[in-house]
Amino acid sequence: MKCNLCPRKCNADREKQEGVCRMPWDIYAARAALHMWEEPCISGTNGSGAVFFSGCTLRCVYCQNFHIANSEVGKTVSVERLSEIFLELQEQGANNINLVTPTHFVPQIIAALDQARKKGLNLPIVYNTSGYEKVETLRRLNGYVDVYLPDFKYLDPEHAKKYSGAEDYPEVAKAALEEMVRQTGNPVFNDVGIMTKGVIVRHLLLPGCLRDARRIVKYLYETYGDQIYMSLMNQYTPLDTLNREKYPELAKKVTKKAYDVLVDYAI
């Protein structure tokens, strides 16, 4: 089957070879557990039922989950087993099912959700993504995903090209976010403050990228206002997997001053 699920459009026959995501057609998952450290309205006190899928379509040079994204960890999971995992997370008290970096397995995930729903799955489904998504693929998820949790990494195409090899990221992410908001509508929360419908856009502030971060906040607010929530993150960490000679500007953490400037600007 020729795969063009993501904006890379690599057209790889993933039953015979890996795609740009470095994954075959078979589902690979690296971790499935209650995750306590997402946004408060996602994890709450019970935790988010996170399933971390191996591989990634974006390949950022500063990746904070390098070993999972680089397909170094994970094991094969059948559609049937994935549906069971969703139900097991529900039984453990998860607030939702959190699909982390799922794009390259969308058809299989839809099949697993169909099976799990027939057996009693009734949790909100969270789609946790880099924001680098094809609108056509997102449309296949209409009616399956309740909460979209995308990154919005760049408005500067030069940053997108240099750090993620995706010069088209800004325009792709804009179109993807528009479709996400169209599907979910205005945010909805349950009586304990857990989001059950809506969009939360994440932005991880990178060293030296404050100007672009402010542009992103401005774009999101002027375009969507209170239709979406923003999660501005300061936990960037230069890992050992970063090529510090090639990207010396990323070989440091974000300063408190820079982050405070961004938060003050957003407010």
DOBADREN-834087 format. One record per residue: chain; x, y, z of N, C-alpha, C in turn; residue in one letter; residue number from 1. Coordinates in steps of 0.2 Angstrom, whole numbers. Layout:
BEGIN
ATOM unit   n_u   n_v   n_w  ca_u  ca_v  ca_w   c_u   c_v   c_w code pos
ATOM    A     X     Y     Z     X     Y     Z     X     Y     Z    a NUM
...
//
This chain:
BEGIN
ATOM unit   n_u   n_v   n_w  ca_u  ca_v  ca_w   c_u   c_v   c_w code pos
ATOM    A     4    -6     0     0     0     0     4     6     0    m   1
ATOM    A     3    11    -5     7    17    -5     5    22     0    k   2
ATOM    A     9    24     4     7    28     9     9    36     8    c   3
ATOM    A     3    40     8     4    47     8     0    50    14    n   4
ATOM    A     0    47    20    -4    50    25    -2    56    28    l   5
ATOM    A     5    58    27     7    64    30    10    69    24    c   6
ATOM    A    11    75    26    13    80    21    19    78    17    p   7
ATOM    A    23    73    19    29    71    16    28    68     9    r   8
ATOM    A    22    65     9    20    61     3    25    57     0    k   9
ATOM    A    28    53     4    34    49     2    32    43    -3    c  10
ATOM    A    25    41    -3    23    36    -8    26    29    -7    n  11
ATOM    A    29    28    -1    32    22     1    27    16     2    a  12
ATOM    A    28    10    -1    24     4     0    27     1     7    d  13
ATOM    A    23     3    12    26     2    19    25    -5    21    r  14
ATOM    A    21    -9    17    21   -17    18    28   -20    16    e  15
ATOM    A    32   -16    12    38   -19     9    44   -14    12    k  16
ATOM    A    43    -8    13    49    -4    15    46     2    20    q  17
ATOM    A    50     5    24    49    10    28    47    16    25    e  18
ATOM    A    43    20    27    42    27    25    46    32    28    g  19
ATOM    A    45    39    26    49    44    29    49    43    37    v  20
ATOM    A    43    41    39    42    40    47    46    35    50    c  21
ATOM    A    50    31    45    54    25    47    50    20    50    r  22
ATOM    A    44    19    48    39    14    51    37    10    45    m  23
ATOM    A    36     3    46    32    -1    41    25     0    42    p  24
ATOM    A    20    -4    39    13    -3    39    11    -6    46    w  25
ATOM    A    14   -11    49    12   -14    55    13    -8    61    d  26
ATOM    A     8    -8    66     8    -3    71    14    -5    76    i  27
ATOM    A    18     0    78    23     0    83    21     5    88    y  28
ATOM    A    21     2    94    20     7   100    26     6   105    a  29
ATOM    A    28    12   108    33    11   113    31    11   120    a  30
ATOM    A    25    14   121    23    14   128    15    15   128    r  31
ATOM    A    12    12   133     5    14   134     4    14   142    a  32
ATOM    A     2    19   145     1    20   152    -3    26   154    a  33
ATOM    A    -5    27   160    -7    33   162    -2    38   163    l  34
ATOM    A    -3    44   160     2    49   159     0    55   163    h  35
ATOM    A     4    57   168     1    62   173     4    69   171    m  36
ATOM    A     8    70   166    11    76   165     9    80   158    w  37
ATOM    A     3    79   156     1    83   150    -2    89   154    e  38
ATOM    A    -5    93   150    -9    99   152   -14    97   157    e  39
ATOM    A   -15   101   163   -20    99   168   -26    97   166    p  40
ATOM    A   -29   100   161   -36    98   158   -36    92   154    c  41
ATOM    A   -30    89   153   -29    83   149   -28    77   154    i  42
ATOM    A   -23    78   158   -21    73   163   -25    73   169    s  43
ATOM    A   -27    79   172   -31    79   178   -28    75   184    g  44
ATOM    A   -31    72   188   -28    69   194   -28    61   192    t  45
ATOM    A   -32    59   187   -32    52   186   -26    50   180    n  46
ATOM    A   -25    55   176   -20    53   171   -23    53   164    g  47
ATOM    A   -19    54   159   -21    53   152   -19    46   150    s  48
ATOM    A   -23    43   146   -22    36   144   -18    36   138    g  49
ATOM    A   -11    37   138    -7    39   133    -4    33   129    a  50
ATOM    A    -4    33   123    -1    27   119     4    31   114    v  51
ATOM    A    10    30   116    16    33   112    17    28   106    f  52
ATOM    A    16    31   100    18    27    94    25    28    92    f  53
ATOM    A    28    23    89    35    24    87    35    27    80    s  54
ATOM    A    41    31    79    42    34    72    39    41    72    g  55
ATOM    A    40    45    67    38    52    67    39    54    60    c  56
ATOM    A    34    58    58    34    61    51    38    68    50    t  57
ATOM    A    40    71    56    43    77    56    51    77    57    l  58
ATOM    A    54    74    61    61    73    62    64    79    64    r  59
ATOM    A    63    82    70    66    88    72    73    87    75    c  60
ATOM    A    78    91    74    84    90    76    85    90    83    v  61
ATOM    A    80    93    87    81    94    94    76    90    97    y  62
ATOM    A    73    85    94    68    80    96    69    79   104    c  63
ATOM    A    63    80   108    63    78   115    61    71   116    q  64
ATOM    A    59    67   111    58    60   112    61    56   107    n  65
ATOM    A    68    58   106    72    55   100    71    48    99    f  66
ATOM    A    72    44   105    73    37   104    66    33   101    h  67
ATOM    A    60    36   103    54    34   101    53    36    94    i  68
ATOM    A    54    43    93    53    46    86    57    43    81    a  69
ATOM    A    63    41    83    68    38    78    67    30    77    n  70
ATOM    A    62    28    80    60    21    79    65    16    83    s  71
ATOM    A    68    18    88    73    14    91    70    10    96    e  72
ATOM    A    64    12    99    60     8   104    53     7   101    v  73
ATOM    A    50     1   104    43     0   102    43    -8   100    g  74
ATOM    A    37   -10   100    35   -17    98    29   -17    94    k  75
ATOM    A    28   -22    90    23   -23    85    16   -24    89    t  76
ATOM    A    11   -21    87     4   -21    91    -1   -22    85    v  77
ATOM    A    -5   -27    86   -10   -29    81   -16   -24    82    s  78
ATOM    A   -20   -23    77   -26   -19    78   -30   -21    84    v  79
ATOM    A   -31   -28    85   -35   -31    90   -32   -29    97    e  80
ATOM    A   -25   -30    97   -22   -28   104   -22   -21   105    r  81
ATOM    A   -22   -16   100   -22    -9   101   -29    -8   104    l  82
ATOM    A   -34   -11   102   -41    -9   104   -42   -12   112    s  83
ATOM    A   -38   -17   113   -38   -20   120   -35   -15   125    e  84
ATOM    A   -29   -12   122   -25    -7   126   -30    -1   128    i  85
ATOM    A   -33     1   123   -38     7   124   -43     5   130    f  86
ATOM    A   -46    -1   130   -50    -3   135   -47    -4   142    l  87
ATOM    A   -41    -6   142   -37    -7   148   -36     0   151    e  88
ATOM    A   -34     5   147   -33    11   150   -39    14   153    l  89
ATOM    A   -45    13   149   -51    15   152   -53    12   159    q  90
ATOM    A   -51     6   159   -52     2   166   -48     5   171    e  91
ATOM    A   -42     7   169   -37    10   174   -39    17   177    q  92
ATOM    A   -45    20   174   -47    26   176   -45    32   172    g  93
ATOM    A   -42    31   166   -39    36   162   -45    41   160    a  94
ATOM    A   -43    48   160   -48    53   158   -49    53   150    n  95
ATOM    A   -45    50   146   -45    50   139   -41    45   136    n  96
ATOM    A   -41    44   130   -36    40   126   -32    45   122    i  97
ATOM    A   -25    45   123   -21    50   121   -16    47   116    n  98
ATOM    A   -18    48   109   -14    46   104    -8    50   102    l  99
ATOM    A    -2    48   104     4    52   104     8    50    97    v 100
ATOM    A     9    55    93    12    55    86     9    49    82    t 101
ATOM    A     3    49    81    -1    44    78    -2    44    70    p 102
ATOM    A     0    49    67    -2    50    60     0    45    55    t 103
ATOM    A     5    41    56     7    36    51     4    30    52    h 104
ATOM    A    -1    29    57    -5    23    59   -12    25    59    f 105
ATOM    A   -14    30    56   -21    33    56   -26    27    54    v 106
ATOM    A   -26    24    48   -31    19    47   -31    13    52    p 107
ATOM    A   -26    11    54   -26     6    59   -29     8    66    q 108
ATOM    A   -27    14    68   -30    17    74   -38    18    73    i 109
ATOM    A   -40    20    68   -48    20    66   -51    13    67    i 110
ATOM    A   -48     8    64   -50     1    65   -50    -1    72    a 111
ATOM    A   -45     1    76   -45    -1    83   -50     3    87    a 112
ATOM    A   -51     9    86   -56    13    89   -63    10    88    l 113
ATOM    A   -64     8    82   -71     5    80   -72    -2    84    d 114
ATOM    A   -67    -6    85   -67   -12    89   -68   -10    96    q 115
ATOM    A   -65    -6    99   -65    -4   106   -72    -1   107    a 116
ATOM    A   -74     3   103   -81     6   105   -86     1   105    r 117
ATOM    A   -86    -4   101   -91    -9   101   -91   -13   107    k 118
ATOM    A   -85   -13   111   -84   -16   117   -85   -12   123    k 119
ATOM    A   -87    -6   122   -88    -1   128   -83     5   129    g 120
ATOM    A   -79     6   124   -75    12   125   -79    18   124    l 121
ATOM    A   -79    23   129   -83    29   129   -79    35   131    n 122
ATOM    A   -72    35   131   -68    40   133   -67    45   127    l 123
ATOM    A   -66    52   129   -64    56   123   -57    54   120    p 124
ATOM    A   -56    55   114   -50    53   111   -46    60   109    i 125
ATOM    A   -40    60   111   -35    65   111   -30    64   105    v 126
ATOM    A   -29    68   100   -24    67    95   -19    72    96    y 127
ATOM    A   -13    69    98    -7    73   101    -2    73    95    n 128
ATOM    A    -1    78    92     3    78    85     8    84    85    t 129
ATOM    A    12    84    80    17    89    79    14    95    75    s 130
ATOM    A     8    94    73     4    99    69     6    99    62    g 131
ATOM    A    10    94    60    12    93    53     8    88    50    y 132
ATOM    A     2    90    48    -4    85    46    -7    87    39    e 133
ATOM    A    -9    82    35   -13    83    29   -20    84    31    k 134
ATOM    A   -23    89    28   -30    90    30   -34    83    28    v 135
ATOM    A   -32    80    22   -36    74    20   -36    69    25    e 136
ATOM    A   -30    68    28   -30    63    34   -34    65    40    t 137
ATOM    A   -33    71    42   -37    73    47   -45    72    46    l 138
ATOM    A   -47    73    40   -54    72    39   -56    65    40    r 139
ATOM    A   -52    60    39   -54    53    40   -55    52    48    r 140
ATOM    A   -52    57    52   -53    56    59   -59    60    62    l 141
ATOM    A   -63    63    57   -69    67    60   -74    62    63    n 142
ATOM    A   -76    63    69   -80    59    72   -77    54    77    g 143
ATOM    A   -70    53    76   -66    49    80   -62    53    86    y 144
ATOM    A   -60    59    84   -56    63    88   -60    68    92    v 145
ATOM    A   -60    69    98   -63    74   102   -59    80   104    d 146
ATOM    A   -53    79   105   -48    84   107   -42    84   103    v 147
ATOM    A   -40    89    99   -34    90    96   -29    93   100    y 148
ATOM    A   -23    90   100   -17    93   104   -11    94   100    l 149
ATOM    A   -12    99    95    -6   100    90    -1   104    93    p 150
ATOM    A     5   103    91    11   109    91     9   114    86    d 151
ATOM    A    12   120    87    13   125    82    20   127    82    f 152
ATOM    A    24   124    79    31   125    80    34   131    77    k 153
ATOM    A    32   133    71    36   138    68    31   142    63    y 154
ATOM    A    32   149    63    29   153    57    35   155    53    l 155
ATOM    A    41   154    55    47   156    51    48   150    47    d 156
ATOM    A    48   150    40    49   144    36    57   142    36    p 157
ATOM    A    61   147    37    68   146    38    70   141    44    e 158
ATOM    A    66   143    50    67   139    56    64   132    54    h 159
ATOM    A    59   132    51    55   125    49    60   121    45    a 160
ATOM    A    63   124    40    68   120    36    74   118    39    k 161
ATOM    A    77   123    43    83   121    47    82   116    52    k 162
ATOM    A    77   116    56    76   112    62    72   106    61    y 163
ATOM    A    68   106    56    63   100    55    63    98    48    s 164
ATOM    A    67   101    43    67    99    36    61    99    33    g 165
ATOM    A    57   104    35    50   105    32    48   112    31    a 166
ATOM    A    51   115    26    50   122    25    43   124    24    e 167
ATOM    A    38   119    22    31   121    21    27   120    28    d 168
ATOM    A    31   119    34    27   118    40    22   123    42    y 169
ATOM    A    24   130    41    19   135    43    13   135    40    p 170
ATOM    A    13   134    33     6   134    29     3   127    30    e 171
ATOM    A     6   122    31     3   115    32     0   115    39    v 172
ATOM    A     3   118    44     1   118    51    -5   123    51    a 173
ATOM    A    -5   128    48   -11   133    48   -17   129    45    k 174
ATOM    A   -17   126    39   -22   122    36   -25   117    41    a 175
ATOM    A   -20   113    44   -22   107    48   -26   110    54    a 176
ATOM    A   -23   116    57   -27   118    63   -34   121    61    l 177
ATOM    A   -35   124    56   -41   126    54   -46   120    53    e 178
ATOM    A   -44   114    51   -48   108    50   -49   105    57    e 179
ATOM    A   -44   106    62   -45   103    68   -51   107    72    m 180
ATOM    A   -51   114    71   -55   118    75   -62   117    71    v 181
ATOM    A   -62   116    65   -69   115    62   -72   109    64    r 182
ATOM    A   -68   103    66   -71    97    68   -74    98    75    q 183
ATOM    A   -70   101    79   -71   101    87   -76   106    89    t 184
ATOM    A   -75   112    86   -79   118    88   -76   121    94    g 185
ATOM    A   -80   124    98   -78   128   104   -76   123   110    n 186
ATOM    A   -72   124   114   -69   120   119   -75   118   124    p 187
ATOM    A   -75   112   126   -80   109   131   -76   106   137    v 188
ATOM    A   -78   107   143   -75   103   149   -80   100   153    f 189
ATOM    A   -78    94   156   -83    91   160   -83    94   167    n 190
ATOM    A   -87    91   172   -88    95   179   -82    95   183    d 191
ATOM    A   -76    91   181   -70    91   185   -64    94   181    v 192
ATOM    A   -66    98   176   -61   102   172   -57    99   167    g 193
ATOM    A   -59    93   165   -56    89   159   -59    91   153    i 194
ATOM    A   -55    93   148   -57    95   141   -60    88   138    m 195
ATOM    A   -66    89   135   -69    83   132   -70    85   124    t 196
ATOM    A   -69    91   123   -70    93   116   -66    99   115    k 197
ATOM    A   -62   100   109   -59   106   108   -52   105   106    g 198
ATOM    A   -48   111   105   -41   111   103   -37   115   108    v 199
ATOM    A   -31   112   109   -26   115   113   -20   115   109    i 200
ATOM    A   -17   121   107   -11   122   103    -5   123   108    v 201
ATOM    A     0   119   107     6   119   111    11   123   107    r 202
ATOM    A    15   127   110    21   129   107    27   129   112    h 203
ATOM    A    32   125   110    38   124   114    43   130   112    l 204
ATOM    A    44   134   117    49   140   115    56   137   115    l 205
ATOM    A    59   139   109    66   136   108    71   142   109    l 206
ATOM    A    77   141   111    82   146   112    83   150   106    p 207
ATOM    A    83   157   106    84   161   101    78   162    96    g 208
ATOM    A    72   159    98    66   159    93    60   163    96    c 209
ATOM    A    62   168   101    57   172   104    52   176    99    l 210
ATOM    A    56   179    94    52   183    90    47   179    86    r 211
ATOM    A    49   173    84    44   168    80    38   166    85    d 212
ATOM    A    40   165    91    35   162    96    30   168    97    a 213
ATOM    A    32   174    97    27   179    98    23   180    92    r 214
ATOM    A    25   179    86    21   179    80    16   174    80    r 215
ATOM    A    18   168    83    14   162    83     8   164    88    i 216
ATOM    A     9   166    93     4   168    98    -1   173    95    v 217
ATOM    A     2   178    92    -2   183    88    -6   180    83    k 218
ATOM    A    -4   176    79    -8   173    74   -13   169    77    y 219
ATOM    A   -12   165    82   -17   160    85   -22   164    88    l 220
ATOM    A   -21   170    91   -26   174    95   -30   178    89    y 221
ATOM    A   -27   181    85   -30   184    80   -35   180    75    e 222
ATOM    A   -33   174    74   -36   169    70   -42   166    74    t 223
ATOM    A   -41   164    80   -46   159    83   -48   162    90    y 224
ATOM    A   -45   167    92   -48   170    99   -49   165   104    g 225
ATOM    A   -55   165   107   -56   160   112   -59   153   110    d 226
ATOM    A   -58   152   103   -60   145   101   -55   140   103    q 227
ATOM    A   -49   142   104   -44   137   106   -40   139   112    i 228
ATOM    A   -37   135   115   -32   136   121   -25   136   119    y 229
ATOM    A   -21   139   122   -14   139   120   -10   136   126    m 230
ATOM    A    -5   132   125     0   129   130     7   131   128    s 231
ATOM    A     9   136   132    16   139   130    21   135   135    l 232
ATOM    A    26   132   132    30   127   136    37   130   136    m 233
ATOM    A    41   129   142    47   132   143    52   126   144    n 234
ATOM    A    50   120   144    55   114   146    59   112   141    q 235
ATOM    A    61   115   135    66   113   131    72   111   134    y 236
ATOM    A    75   105   132    81   103   135    85   100   129    t 237
ATOM    A    92   103   128    96   100   123    99    93   125    p 238
ATOM    A    96    88   122    98    81   124   105    79   120    l 239
ATOM    A   107    74   122   114    71   119   113    70   112    d 240
ATOM    A   107    69   110   106    67   103   106    73    98    t 241
ATOM    A   106    79   101   107    85    97   114    86    94    l 242
ATOM    A   115    88    88   122    89    85   124    96    87    n 243
ATOM    A   127    97    92   129   104    95   134   108    91    r 244
ATOM    A   138   104    87   142   108    83   138   111    77    e 245
ATOM    A   133   108    74   129   110    69   124   115    71    k 246
ATOM    A   121   114    77   116   119    80   118   121    87    y 247
ATOM    A   123   125    87   126   128    94   121   132    97    p 248
ATOM    A   116   135    93   111   140    96   106   136   100    e 249
ATOM    A   105   129    99   100   125   103   103   122   108    l 250
ATOM    A   110   122   109   113   119   115   113   122   121    a 251
ATOM    A   107   125   123   106   128   129    99   128   131    k 252
ATOM    A    97   129   137    90   129   139    87   137   137    k 253
ATOM    A    81   137   137    77   144   137    78   147   143    v 254
ATOM    A    79   154   143    80   158   149    73   160   152    t 255
ATOM    A    73   161   158    67   163   162    65   169   159    k 256
ATOM    A    69   174   157    67   180   155    64   180   148    k 257
ATOM    A    66   175   144    63   175   137    56   172   138    a 258
ATOM    A    56   167   142    49   164   143    44   169   146    y 259
ATOM    A    46   173   151    42   178   154    40   183   149    d 260
ATOM    A    44   185   145    42   189   139    37   186   135    v 261
ATOM    A    37   180   133    32   177   129    25   176   133    l 262
ATOM    A    26   174   139    19   174   143    16   181   144    v 263
ATOM    A    20   186   145    18   193   146    14   195   139    d 264
ATOM    A    18   193   134    15   195   127     8   192   126    y 265
ATOM    A     8   185   128     2   182   127    -4   185   131    a 266
ATOM    A    -2   186   137    -7   189   142   -10   196   139    i 267
//
